[in-house]
């Protein structure tokens, strides 16, 4: 969903539209779950944190300032919930769970198997990144935030975000190359 449509839904929600709130929450839940699963590599944790984020979005929607990117606002809440979870549990990494893949309708079984194996290798490599690297990688590639937005979301200098992303990409490339 593009930013214009999201802002339109937010305005309708603030005006009291239950239908707009339902549409907005479906989008928020999808975005946040994909991003948190990429960060945590655990379906149950991603689901739990997604529910918490959805509650915060609903309760604080009135405080959202129009003119800022809603996607960034939501993903900031999600990243903070994830960091809070790590602090509470004192975890460095969440275990990598096997992904459930659904083959495209017109995909042959051999191509589906190859694609699933490549995806599993990628997620395995992502799960081995340090938490900070994995968080920045997921905010960039799953959450689709700009580097400036990630820096603001995490409260880190832009240079730190860029170097961490570069380090993560370099490590992923090495891990994936070594696995072949």
BELRAZI-V693162 format. One record per residue. N is the residue number from 1. SS is DSSP state (a for helix, b for strand, c for the rest). PHI is phi in whole degrees, 0 to 359 (* if undefined). D_FIRST is the distance of its C-alpha to the first C-alpha in Angstrom with 2 decimals. Layout:
# BELRAZI-V693162
N;SS;PHI;D_FIRST, N;SS;PHI;D_FIRST
This chain:
# BELRAZI-V693162
1;c;*;0.00, 2;c;281;3.79, 3;a;298;6.68, 4;a;297;8.35, 5;a;296;6.51, 6;a;298;6.71, 7;a;298;10.22, 8;a;297;11.03, 9;a;296;10.57, 10;a;299;12.59, 11;a;299;15.17, 12;a;295;15.53, 13;a;297;16.02, 14;a;296;18.61, 15;c;275;20.25, 16;c;102;20.69, 17;c;282;18.30, 18;a;291;18.40, 19;a;296;15.99, 20;a;295;13.26, 21;a;297;14.29, 22;a;297;14.08, 23;a;297;10.47, 24;a;297;9.64, 25;a;294;12.07, 26;a;300;10.84, 27;a;294;7.57, 28;a;300;10.14, 29;a;298;12.67, 30;a;297;10.92, 31;a;299;10.01, 32;a;292;13.46, 33;a;297;15.41, 34;a;300;14.55, 35;a;293;15.42, 36;a;292;18.47, 37;a;296;19.73, 38;a;298;19.76, 39;a;281;21.71, 40;a;266;24.00, 41;c;60;24.44, 42;c;213;25.29, 43;a;299;23.39, 44;a;297;25.36, 45;a;295;24.87, 46;a;300;21.11, 47;a;295;21.04, 48;a;299;23.44, 49;a;291;21.70, 50;a;298;18.26, 51;a;297;20.11, 52;a;298;21.70, 53;a;296;18.54, 54;a;300;17.07, 55;a;298;20.45, 56;a;296;20.44, 57;a;300;17.05, 58;a;294;18.44, 59;a;287;21.84, 60;a;251;20.89, 61;a;302;18.04, 62;a;297;20.74, 63;a;273;21.62, 64;c;295;18.23, 65;c;268;19.02, 66;c;301;16.85, 67;c;103;16.74, 68;c;260;15.91, 69;c;287;12.64, 70;a;297;11.38, 71;a;304;10.06, 72;a;295;13.66, 73;a;300;15.24, 74;a;295;13.93, 75;a;289;14.85, 76;a;295;18.13, 77;a;299;18.95, 78;a;297;18.27, 79;a;297;20.41, 80;a;293;23.08, 81;a;296;23.29, 82;a;295;23.74, 83;a;297;26.40, 84;a;299;28.08, 85;a;299;28.29, 86;a;297;29.89, 87;a;295;32.31, 88;a;297;33.26, 89;a;267;33.84, 90;c;53;35.04, 91;c;259;33.32, 92;c;267;32.80, 93;c;214;30.80, 94;c;267;29.42, 95;c;294;30.75, 96;c;278;28.80, 97;c;259;28.18, 98;c;293;28.17, 99;c;279;24.76, 100;c;268;24.47, 101;c;251;23.45, 102;c;243;22.86, 103;c;289;24.08, 104;c;297;22.39, 105;c;304;24.21, 106;c;262;26.14, 107;c;269;26.92, 108;c;288;30.59, 109;a;302;31.81, 110;a;291;33.06, 111;a;292;29.79, 112;a;297;27.92, 113;a;295;30.54, 114;a;296;30.34, 115;a;298;26.53, 116;a;296;26.79, 117;a;295;29.63, 118;a;296;27.77, 119;a;297;24.76, 120;a;297;27.33, 121;a;299;29.13, 122;a;297;26.04, 123;a;295;25.16, 124;a;298;28.87, 125;a;294;29.03, 126;a;298;26.01, 127;a;294;27.67, 128;c;272;30.81, 129;c;291;29.31, 130;c;296;30.32, 131;a;305;28.00, 132;a;297;27.14, 133;a;295;26.45, 134;a;297;24.30, 135;a;297;22.30, 136;a;295;21.70, 137;a;303;21.00, 138;a;289;18.32, 139;a;297;16.66, 140;a;283;16.68, 141;a;265;15.93, 142;c;259;13.92, 143;c;282;12.32, 144;c;58;11.93, 145;c;273;13.85, 146;c;285;16.41, 147;a;296;20.02, 148;a;298;20.70, 149;a;294;17.97, 150;a;296;19.42, 151;a;301;22.86, 152;a;294;22.07, 153;a;301;20.39, 154;a;268;23.46, 155;c;68;25.99, 156;c;239;27.34, 157;c;297;28.51, 158;a;303;26.34, 159;a;300;29.23, 160;a;294;29.32, 161;a;297;25.65, 162;a;296;26.20, 163;a;291;29.45, 164;a;293;28.12, 165;a;296;25.28, 166;a;299;27.97, 167;a;299;30.28, 168;a;298;27.73, 169;a;295;27.02, 170;a;296;30.78, 171;a;294;31.53, 172;a;298;28.99, 173;a;300;30.52, 174;a;296;33.99, 175;a;297;33.26, 176;a;290;31.69, 177;a;292;34.56, 178;a;292;37.15, 179;c;283;35.81, 180;c;266;36.46
